[in-house]
Each structure stands twice: as C-alpha cells, then as structure tokens.
C-alpha cells in the first residue's frame, strides 16, 4: 500500500512539474531553446541506429554522436549561409531590383482599389523615404528586435548543445526505487515522441506544399506566358511558412495571390484557382499525415493554436501543435481517450 501511494504521489508530482516547466517556457522566452534542443535530440536518435550498424560498443556510440552532432551543427550553419545567399540572389542587381519593385508598385496602383493604393508608395523613391523615416521613428523597436534576435540565437545554440548532451545519456531501465525519476522520464518520453511526430509530420506537409508551389510557379504559369517575379524567394518563403501548421499555408497563399494580382488580373485568377485546388488537396494530405501521427484533426490543431495565441502570442502558435499532441499522448497513455 505504501509503495502504491508513493507511486501515485510521484505520478501526480511529475505531471505538475512538467506542466509548470512547459508553461514557464513562454515567460522565460525559452521556446527557441526548447525547439532547437528537441530537434537535435530527435535527429541524433533517428540517425544513430543506421550508423551503429557499422560501429558497435559504448565508446563507438560516443564517437558516433559526436560526429553526428558536428554534422548537424555544420549543416545548420551551411544551410543558413546558403539560404541568405539564395534569398539575396534576387536582389543582387540593385538596378534590376529597383525596376522590378517599381513595376510592382505601378501595377498595384493600376489594378488595386483606390482604398488600398492610397496607403501604398507611388514609386521606389517614396518607398525608400518611408522606410528610412520609419527606421528613425522606431529606432528603439529596431534595437529591441536586435537584442531579441541575439537572445533567440544564443538560446538556440544552448538548446542544440543540451540536446546533443542529453542524447548521449544511456538509459538504465533496471534501476528501481526512484519512482519520481521514472515518472518524469515517462512524461519526457511522451513529450519527445509528440514533438517527433508533430515536427516530422509538419516537415512532410511543408515539403508537399513547396513542391506544389514550385510546379505552379515554374510549370503552370509559363504555360500561360506569365513570369512570376521573385519566384525563388517565394518558394523559400513557402517552405519556411509551411513549417507553421495551417497559418503557414495562408501566409504563402496570400503572398502568391498579391504578387499575381500585381502582374495582371489573369495571373491573379489563375493563382486563386490553383491555390483553391491545392488547398483542397492539402486538406486531405494534412489530415492523413497528422491523423496518422498524432490522431488529431485539422480543426483540433487550429483551435489549440487559437487558444495558445491568445494566451502566449506568436510563440503559442508555434508551440500549440506540440503541446496538444503531448496532451493527447498523455490522455491516451492513461486510457482516458
């Protein structure tokens, strides 16, 4: 009886501790650290069995994890560098960029409603003037943004390091007489599994969305004799925005429609028709991927994102799918659903 009471108390304490830790992530601004750490941790665990086919033993595991972590960090640095160069490729020629931007503004003035165009700059010079004026008036905001970006980058590096260190931990399933430790490990195991399912499911969704967007920009539009400006930049934006469930597709679709409207009404209509068809296709794809991974429907994830956004802001939107998947995992583990 005493052992049963101790186990029940440990279970309750583990739930409270994990709940407190997950909620404190938001006020402490540790969500980037949390995400980066789990990404490295899950990546290392996913790749280790493949490498262990060639190298055996505890020492080999340390060597494997070290090199895998080094590869992950180098890939992140190289990926960020290539991404910046890829994005700046469209703006390498300033004269061409000014000409393209001026054409977009002129087309917007002709095609959009006067209610909208009166808030838009007339030409590229006015756009530059408004940008410089805004920077002068919001210098404190820009400085705060810089400090926030530096804090985010630093916490992400710390999270990656922690994820790599924790992935080196060797579990000792035979150790007993530590009910609280076992309960906490059970909670963290379910949390890690939920994170793995959500992240890899959303990555698949984003890849599908990006491939369909590439097909539209580089395959469908040229058939109608239309050239989409900044197509490569839009593709990258589609992939990055697609990492956010549901909202990411809305962001990329809005950008594509607005740029299509700036080209011509024909391009805008083609874009809208294509995006409607793609959205219907993606609805079934998303439902299948997320349904198989976390057993959640689209409206459930959207509702969770809405609640978390109201409570924690943009960070809540990012964390909501993971938290909701973890909640369902705990309820399923307790056989309540």
C-alpha angles and dihedrals in degrees: 000000000000091000091050092050091048091051093048091048091049091050092052092046091050091053091050094046094049092045091050092048094048093050094045090057090079103052091041090050092230098135093107089052091048094050096042092048094050092046092054091043094051093043092053093048092047094052099039098078090055093052094041088067086075102032124043136187137049094282090050089053091056091049092047094050091047093054093041090052090048090050092049093050092046090047090052093050092045092045093052091048093049091045092054091047091047092052093045092051091082090052098042093104106055093192092054091045091051090049093049093045091048090051091051091051093047093048090048091052090053100042107032127077117271087239088066101033095058087069093050125085115254096226143354093274092056089047091054091047092051091048093051091046091050092050091052093049094045101039091130090053091051091049091049090050090052092052090047091050091050091048091049093050092048094049090048091055090049090048091051090051092049092047091052092048094047091049088062091061113114113215119231105204092175096064112106138175091062103098096161092050091049092048092050091048089052090052092048092046091056090045092051091048091050091049090049093051096047098044096046092043092051091046089057091048092050092049091051091048091048093050091050091048090051090051090051097046098040101027114027102035095050088056087065093045093253126138117204113214119228089010095158091049090050090051091053090046089051092054094046094044090045089066086074109077116244096336092065092061091049091053095050093042091051092051092049092048094049093049090046089052090052090056098049142309089257092056091048092051092048090048093049093048092047094046091050090053092045091047091054090048092046091050091064092040092051092046091050096046097044093037091056093043106042103001092240130135124225094253091053092055091044092051091049090050091050093052094045092047090054091049103038108012124226092344088060091056090056095044099040098086092049094046093046092049089050091050091053090047091054092047091048092047089052088048092238094127 
